[in-house]
Amino acid sequence: MKDLSRVIVRPLITERGTDMREQHNQYSFQVAVAANKLEIRQAIEHFFGVKVTAVRTMNYRGKIKRMGRHEGKRADWKKAVVTLAKDDTIDLFEIV
């Protein structure tokens, strides 16, 4: 992926993610399936102005869902857990 604006799909805000943010300064994002760790690091640093120390990624398969007799499949997706430097935070997650 060459366009950094397409790397980050959306932030993931969950109860577990909130605990990770408070205890370990880690943030979760849904990212493009084709994005690698280097591109994710560059996108986070570029758009949020923070220093990233580590990136972990997980690939999820889309679930098979039924609607009556018909079957469908949800899209596959990728999750990234980004660890920030000690003093950095992302204000997008802060409650005002």
Secondary structure, 3 states (H helix, E strand, C coil): CCCHHHCEEEECCCHHHHHHHHHHCEEEEEECCCCCHHHHHHHHHHHHCCCEEEEEEEEECCCEEEECCEEEECCCEEEEEEEECCCCCCHHHCCC
